[in-house]
Amino acid sequence: MKAKNATRWAFLVGTSLLTGNLAIAADNCTGYDNLVTLTTETLDLGNKHTLTVFRQTSALTSPDAAIWNLVTGECSGAALATPDGKVQALGYCLRRDKDGDTASIEWTLPPGAERSTWRVTGGTGKFAARSGSGWAETVRSDGKIEQVKWGGTCK
């Protein structure tokens, strides 16, 4: 059961797009990250600790940040479930647009949090001078396919 919960939270985080402030009021970009899980592996560390490592495909949509609309790629990360039932996770996403330009994002989920945070860490071409950070939260998941709503500041 804990492994399943860790996997769910891992998806929530892996789904995370772009880290930083959780304040929704300051969002100037929003959208959805549509993810499909490719692989998961859960390791029982003993004493009610599990570590789940996962890999997902990702397709972003954004009605108000055209540069992020229809950008695709992969996300991977790890989620640690502890004896108190809390899950924490972290990972990275690398995405590419139709022109081949890439953007990298790191994300984190603090222990027991409902929302993850994201931060742009680099890019090429049109993404080279980009920065941004924000929040992400799973709105729908069946364990293999997940939809995550995200928002934040995109520069």
Kinemage of the C-alpha trace (Angstrom):
@kinemage 1
@onewidth
@group {chain A} dominant
@subgroup {mainchain}
@vectorlist {calphas} color= white
{ca met a 1} P 0.000 0.000 0.000
{ca lys a 2} L 2.808 2.431 0.875
{ca ala a 3} L 4.567 1.623 -2.390
{ca lys a 4} L 1.375 2.453 -4.278
{ca asn a 5} L 1.040 5.725 -2.336
{ca ala a 6} L 4.698 6.561 -3.019
{ca thr a 7} L 4.131 5.871 -6.709
{ca arg a 8} L 1.064 8.154 -6.721
{ca trp a 9} L 3.057 10.975 -5.124
{ca ala a 10} L 5.979 10.307 -7.408
{ca phe a 11} L 3.635 10.831 -10.340
{ca leu a 12} L 2.307 14.020 -8.776
{ca val a 13} L 5.800 15.352 -8.587
{ca gly a 14} L 7.111 13.926 -11.813
{ca thr a 15} L 4.208 15.501 -13.396
{ca ser a 16} L 5.400 18.735 -12.106
{ca leu a 17} L 6.379 21.113 -14.756
{ca leu a 18} L 8.368 24.083 -14.204
{ca thr a 19} P 9.887 25.471 -8.360
{ca gly a 20} L 9.330 28.337 -6.251
{ca asn a 21} L 6.488 30.239 -4.675
{ca leu a 22} L 3.169 28.486 -4.091
{ca ala a 23} L 1.116 31.656 -4.380
{ca ile a 24} L -1.443 31.235 -7.155
{ca ala a 25} L -2.340 34.940 -7.249
{ca ala a 26} L 0.984 35.826 -8.898
{ca asp a 27} L 0.639 33.291 -11.728
{ca asn a 28} L 1.202 34.680 -15.211
{ca cys a 29} L 1.335 31.271 -16.867
{ca thr a 30} L -0.789 28.189 -16.363
{ca gly a 31} L -1.484 24.921 -18.078
{ca tyr a 32} L -1.588 21.159 -17.855
{ca asp a 33} L 1.093 18.510 -17.957
{ca asn a 34} L -0.241 15.249 -19.384
{ca leu a 35} L 1.942 12.331 -18.339
{ca val a 36} L 2.130 8.620 -19.093
{ca thr a 37} L 4.221 6.417 -16.839
{ca leu a 38} L 6.825 4.351 -18.674
{ca thr a 39} L 8.537 2.632 -15.740
{ca thr a 40} L 8.390 2.429 -11.962
{ca glu a 41} L 10.494 0.446 -9.533
{ca thr a 42} L 9.872 0.365 -5.810
{ca leu a 43} L 12.519 -0.728 -3.357
{ca asp a 44} L 11.481 -1.729 0.178
{ca leu a 45} L 14.186 -0.254 2.379
{ca gly a 46} L 12.810 -1.885 5.536
{ca asn a 47} L 11.250 -0.371 8.626
{ca lys a 48} L 8.356 1.013 6.530
{ca his a 49} L 10.600 3.010 4.190
{ca thr a 50} L 10.205 2.659 0.418
{ca leu a 51} L 11.938 4.356 -2.484
{ca thr a 52} L 10.121 4.526 -5.818
{ca val a 53} L 12.005 5.541 -8.970
{ca phe a 54} L 9.970 6.391 -12.071
{ca arg a 55} L 10.104 7.654 -15.661
{ca gln a 56} L 7.254 9.344 -17.577
{ca thr a 57} L 6.534 10.946 -20.932
{ca ser a 58} L 5.218 14.495 -20.726
{ca ala a 59} L 3.170 16.771 -22.988
{ca leu a 60} L 2.482 20.339 -21.846
{ca thr a 61} L -0.437 22.524 -22.832
{ca ser a 62} L -0.776 26.193 -21.926
{ca pro a 63} L -3.411 28.692 -23.052
{ca asp a 64} L -1.416 31.712 -21.848
{ca ala a 65} L 2.253 30.781 -22.307
{ca ala a 66} L 2.652 29.911 -25.987
{ca ile a 67} L 6.330 28.992 -25.640
{ca trp a 68} L 5.333 26.092 -23.304
{ca asn a 69} L 2.331 24.932 -25.350
{ca leu a 70} L 2.781 21.473 -26.934
{ca val a 71} L 6.310 21.012 -25.565
{ca thr a 72} L 7.010 17.300 -24.997
{ca gly a 73} L 9.643 15.161 -23.341
{ca glu a 74} L 10.362 13.012 -20.315
{ca cys a 75} L 10.367 13.388 -16.558
{ca ser a 76} L 12.026 11.137 -14.027
{ca gly a 77} L 12.447 11.172 -10.298
{ca ala a 78} L 12.329 9.376 -6.997
{ca ala a 79} L 9.844 9.365 -4.119
{ca leu a 80} L 10.680 8.364 -0.565
{ca ala a 81} L 7.858 7.126 1.700
{ca thr a 82} L 8.632 7.183 5.418
{ca pro a 83} L 7.091 5.312 8.373
{ca asp a 84} L 4.904 8.324 9.265
{ca gly a 85} L 3.113 7.923 5.898
{ca lys a 86} L 4.608 11.066 4.364
{ca val a 87} L 6.107 11.084 0.897
{ca gln a 88} L 8.771 13.428 -0.411
{ca ala a 89} L 10.097 13.459 -3.944
{ca leu a 90} L 12.330 15.212 -6.438
{ca gly a 91} L 13.262 14.953 -10.064
{ca tyr a 92} L 13.854 16.525 -13.433
{ca cys a 93} L 12.047 16.987 -16.730
{ca leu a 94} L 13.647 17.582 -20.108
{ca arg a 95} L 11.347 18.742 -22.885
{ca arg a 96} L 11.705 19.685 -26.541
{ca asp a 97} L 9.573 21.845 -28.820
{ca lys a 98} L 8.827 21.321 -32.518
{ca asp a 99} L 12.003 23.235 -33.468
{ca gly a 100} L 14.228 20.989 -31.355
{ca asp a 101} L 14.932 23.585 -28.655
{ca thr a 102} L 15.120 22.047 -25.161
{ca ala a 103} L 14.174 23.163 -21.653
{ca ser a 104} L 15.092 21.535 -18.352
{ca ile a 105} L 13.024 21.773 -15.197
{ca glu a 106} L 13.630 20.529 -11.671
{ca trp a 107} L 10.793 19.799 -9.256
{ca thr a 108} L 10.375 18.936 -5.602
{ca leu a 109} L 7.614 17.697 -3.350
{ca pro a 110} L 8.190 18.472 0.345
{ca pro a 111} L 7.294 15.723 2.855
{ca gly a 112} L 3.514 15.335 3.062
{ca ala a 113} L 2.724 18.237 0.686
{ca glu a 114} L -0.161 18.197 -1.815
{ca arg a 115} L 1.638 20.451 -4.296
{ca ser a 116} L 5.036 20.225 -5.846
{ca thr a 117} L 7.142 23.170 -6.930
{ca trp a 118} L 9.082 23.603 -10.162
{ca arg a 119} L 11.914 25.762 -11.490
{ca val a 120} L 13.379 26.195 -14.968
{ca thr a 121} L 17.064 25.241 -14.788
{ca gly a 122} L 18.234 25.792 -18.360
{ca gly a 123} L 17.554 25.476 -22.027
{ca thr a 124} L 18.703 25.899 -25.611
{ca gly a 125} L 17.501 28.103 -28.448
{ca lys a 126} L 14.372 30.047 -27.467
{ca phe a 127} L 14.525 28.511 -23.962
{ca ala a 128} L 18.140 29.617 -23.274
{ca ala a 129} L 17.160 32.955 -21.700
{ca arg a 130} L 14.008 31.652 -20.006
{ca ser a 131} L 13.394 31.464 -16.283
{ca gly a 132} L 10.379 30.635 -14.221
{ca ser a 133} L 9.033 28.870 -11.191
{ca gly a 134} L 5.727 27.817 -9.720
{ca trp a 135} L 3.502 25.045 -8.415
{ca ala a 136} L 1.913 21.861 -9.756
{ca glu a 137} L -0.890 19.641 -8.483
{ca thr a 138} L -2.357 16.396 -9.801
{ca val a 139} L -6.002 16.784 -10.820
{ca arg a 140} L -6.555 13.312 -12.290
{ca ser a 141} L -4.650 10.041 -12.159
{ca asp a 142} L -5.395 6.394 -12.843
{ca gly a 143} L -1.937 5.175 -11.837
{ca lys a 144} L -0.549 5.125 -15.397
{ca ile a 145} L -1.909 8.322 -16.966
{ca glu a 146} L -1.923 11.561 -15.027
{ca gln a 147} L -3.012 15.134 -15.597
{ca val a 148} L -1.331 17.855 -13.578
{ca lys a 149} L -2.424 21.490 -13.400
{ca trp a 150} L 0.453 23.942 -13.088
{ca gly a 151} L 0.956 27.665 -12.714
{ca gly a 152} L 3.629 30.160 -11.886
{ca thr a 153} L 5.776 32.890 -13.296
{ca cys a 154} L 7.245 32.328 -16.750
{ca lys a 155} L 9.856 34.795 -18.025
